[in-house]
Amino acid sequence: MADYHGTPNTKPGRRADRRRIVLSIALVLGAAGALIGGAFATFTASVTAGPQAITSGTIKLAVGPVNDVATGATNIAAGDTIAREADLNATGATLASKEITLKFSASPTSLLDTDPTNGLQVSVQACSEAWKRTVVGSPPPPFEYTCTPGATAVKINGAATASVGTLEGAAGTLTPLNSLTSGGKDFLVFTITLPAGAPGDVGKVAACSGTSGGTAATEDLQGCSSTLTYTFQATQRNATAQ
């Protein structure tokens, strides 16, 4: 019988089993590495504070209870004055105001309101209590106002008077006023004046025509008609830390 010399026979099934075991161990180690190097469970805690209620304030400005500015005036002449009371109040406000301004608009409009030099001028006075009003003539009934404690001037942009024409272009700040404080009231009399030097000569210039700021040779304020609207605006106080 012939002898067989060679490598002992190893069964193929055992090698495959070893490879599977080695591969399985590698997969398990890889998965463990992924867990170690990936997401961890975390300890957490939460708590709430408050509640914190926050409310916004209100700016509110009203005219009244006395409001005479809707009473017109007719056939005025150079040098005439037209006084009317308009009470101003901030009784519905919860915020103080930084400023309160006055602006005019006119419709219809004419040289009476558009001419800043020869046209209507306005001044304001305040009383610490309601003005005493007296009707002194008719028609229409002009008013005379009396302040028993004594009236004080309210300045418009820091001046005692301002032209209606200027206040049509830009509002003027009124100072001092009680209405800047929430709950404050002002008893105000507005006096509209047609300057004594307002030109008017129909022999030279047609009625209510000519160059604004002119003379009797270039401008005539006779026969003009303007209807004025007063607009008051309150602006909130400066911002603060709360």
C-alpha positions in Angstrom: 0.0 0.0 0.0 1.3 3.4 -0.9 2.0 5.8 2.0 0.4 9.4 1.9 2.6 12.2 3.1 1.1 15.7 3.4 -0.7 18.2 5.6 -3.3 16.7 7.9 -6.8 17.3 6.5 -8.7 20.1 8.2 -12.4 20.1 7.8 -13.7 23.1 5.9 -16.7 23.6 8.2 -14.6 24.4 11.3 -12.7 27.2 9.5 -15.9 28.8 8.5 -17.2 28.6 12.0 -14.1 30.3 13.3 -14.4 33.1 10.8 -18.0 33.7 11.8 -17.1 33.8 15.5 -14.2 36.3 14.8 -16.5 38.4 12.6 -19.3 38.4 15.3 -16.8 39.5 17.9 -15.6 42.3 15.7 -19.2 43.5 15.1 -20.0 43.4 18.8 -16.8 45.4 19.6 -17.7 47.9 16.8 -21.2 48.4 18.2 -19.8 48.9 21.7 -17.4 51.5 20.3 -20.2 53.3 18.6 -22.1 53.5 21.9 -19.1 54.7 23.8 -18.3 57.4 21.2 -21.9 58.4 20.4 -24.9 59.7 22.4 -25.0 59.4 26.1 -28.0 59.6 28.4 -28.1 63.0 30.1 -29.2 64.2 33.6 -31.7 67.1 33.3 -33.7 69.4 35.5 -36.2 72.2 34.7 -38.0 74.8 36.7 -40.3 77.7 35.8 -40.4 81.3 37.3 -43.1 83.9 37.1 -45.7 84.4 35.7 -44.7 88.0 34.7 -47.5 90.2 33.7 -46.6 93.1 31.3 -49.1 95.7 30.1 -48.6 98.7 27.9 -49.8 102.2 28.8 -52.0 104.5 26.9 -51.7 108.1 25.6 -55.0 109.9 25.5 -55.8 113.5 24.8 -59.2 115.1 24.7 -60.7 118.5 24.2 -63.5 119.6 26.5 -65.8 119.9 28.3 -65.5 123.5 27.0 -64.7 123.8 23.3 -65.5 127.2 21.8 -63.2 127.0 18.8 -66.0 125.9 16.5 -67.6 129.3 16.9 -66.5 131.3 13.9 -66.0 135.1 13.3 -67.1 137.2 10.4 -66.2 140.5 8.9 -63.0 140.8 10.9 -60.8 143.8 10.3 -57.0 144.4 10.7 -56.2 144.5 14.4 -59.3 142.3 15.5 -58.8 139.5 18.0 -60.8 136.3 18.2 -60.7 134.6 21.6 -62.0 131.0 22.1 -61.6 128.6 25.0 -60.7 124.9 24.5 -60.0 122.8 27.5 -57.4 120.1 27.1 -57.1 117.0 29.2 -55.3 113.7 29.5 -57.8 112.1 32.0 -58.0 108.9 30.0 -54.2 108.5 29.8 -52.0 106.2 31.9 -48.7 107.4 30.5 -47.2 110.8 30.9 -46.4 112.7 27.7 -43.1 114.0 26.5 -44.8 116.9 24.6 -48.1 118.1 23.3 -48.1 120.0 20.0 -50.6 122.2 18.1 -51.0 122.2 14.3 -53.5 124.0 12.1 -55.1 123.0 8.8 -57.5 125.1 6.7 -60.3 124.2 4.3 -61.2 126.5 2.6 -57.8 128.2 2.8 -56.8 131.7 1.9 -54.1 134.4 2.6 -55.6 134.7 6.1 -54.0 131.4 7.1 -51.2 130.9 4.5 -49.5 134.3 4.9 -47.1 133.9 7.9 -46.4 137.6 8.2 -49.6 139.5 7.4 -52.0 136.6 8.1 -53.5 135.3 11.3 -51.4 135.0 14.4 -52.2 132.8 17.5 -51.4 133.1 21.2 -52.4 130.9 24.1 -53.2 131.6 27.8 -53.9 129.1 30.6 -56.0 129.5 33.7 -55.7 127.2 36.8 -59.5 126.9 36.9 -62.3 127.2 34.3 -62.5 130.6 32.6 -65.4 132.8 33.2 -67.0 133.5 29.8 -69.1 136.5 29.0 -70.9 137.2 25.7 -70.2 140.8 24.9 -71.9 141.4 21.6 -73.7 140.1 18.5 -73.8 138.9 15.8 -71.8 136.6 16.0 -71.4 136.6 19.8 -67.8 137.3 20.6 -66.6 136.0 23.9 -64.7 137.7 26.7 -62.8 135.4 29.1 -61.7 136.2 32.7 -59.3 134.1 34.8 -59.8 135.1 38.5 -56.5 133.6 39.7 -54.7 135.3 36.8 -53.8 133.8 33.4 -50.4 132.6 32.4 -48.9 132.4 29.0 -48.5 129.1 27.2 -45.6 129.3 24.7 -45.6 127.9 21.2 -42.1 126.6 20.3 -40.8 128.8 23.1 -42.4 132.0 21.8 -45.5 134.0 23.0 -47.1 133.9 19.5 -46.9 132.0 16.3 -48.4 132.4 12.8 -51.2 130.1 11.8 -49.4 129.7 8.4 -46.2 128.4 10.2 -48.2 126.0 12.3 -49.8 124.6 9.1 -46.4 123.6 7.9 -45.1 122.1 11.2 -46.7 121.5 14.6 -45.5 123.7 17.5 -44.8 122.5 21.0 -47.0 123.9 23.8 -45.3 124.6 27.1 -46.0 124.4 30.0 -49.1 122.1 30.2 -50.7 120.1 33.0 -52.0 117.6 30.4 -48.4 116.3 30.0 -49.2 114.3 33.1 -51.8 111.6 33.0 -54.9 112.9 34.6 -53.9 116.5 34.0 -56.2 119.3 32.7 -55.6 122.6 31.0 -58.1 125.5 30.7 -56.8 127.3 27.6 -57.9 130.3 25.7 -56.6 130.7 22.1 -56.5 134.2 20.7 -56.4 134.6 16.9 -55.3 138.0 15.7 -55.3 139.6 12.3 -52.3 142.0 12.5 -53.1 145.7 12.5 -50.7 146.1 9.6 -52.5 143.6 7.4 -52.6 145.2 3.9 -55.9 145.8 2.1 -56.5 148.3 -0.7 -58.9 147.1 -3.5 -57.9 150.2 -5.5 -54.4 148.6 -5.9 -54.9 144.8 -5.5 -57.9 142.6 -6.0 -59.6 141.4 -2.8 -57.8 138.4 -1.2 -55.0 138.2 -3.7 -51.4 139.2 -4.1 -48.0 138.2 -2.8 -47.8 136.7 0.7 -45.9 139.1 3.1 -46.5 142.0 0.8 -47.7 145.6 1.2 -50.9 147.4 0.2 -49.4 147.8 -3.2 -48.9 144.0 -3.7 -51.3 142.2 -1.3 -54.9 142.5 -0.2 -56.4 140.5 2.7 -59.9 141.9 2.4 -62.6 139.4 1.4 -60.7 136.3 2.5 -62.2 133.2 4.0 -60.5 130.4 5.9 -61.9 127.6 8.1 -59.4 126.5 10.7 -59.0 123.1 12.4 -56.9 122.7 15.5 -55.0 119.4 15.9 -53.4 118.5 19.2 -51.0 115.6 19.4 -49.5 114.0 22.5 -46.2 112.0 22.3 -45.3 109.5 25.0 -42.7 110.2 27.6 -39.1 109.1 27.2 -38.4 105.4 27.5 -37.3 104.1 30.9 -35.9 100.9 32.5 -38.6 99.0 34.4 
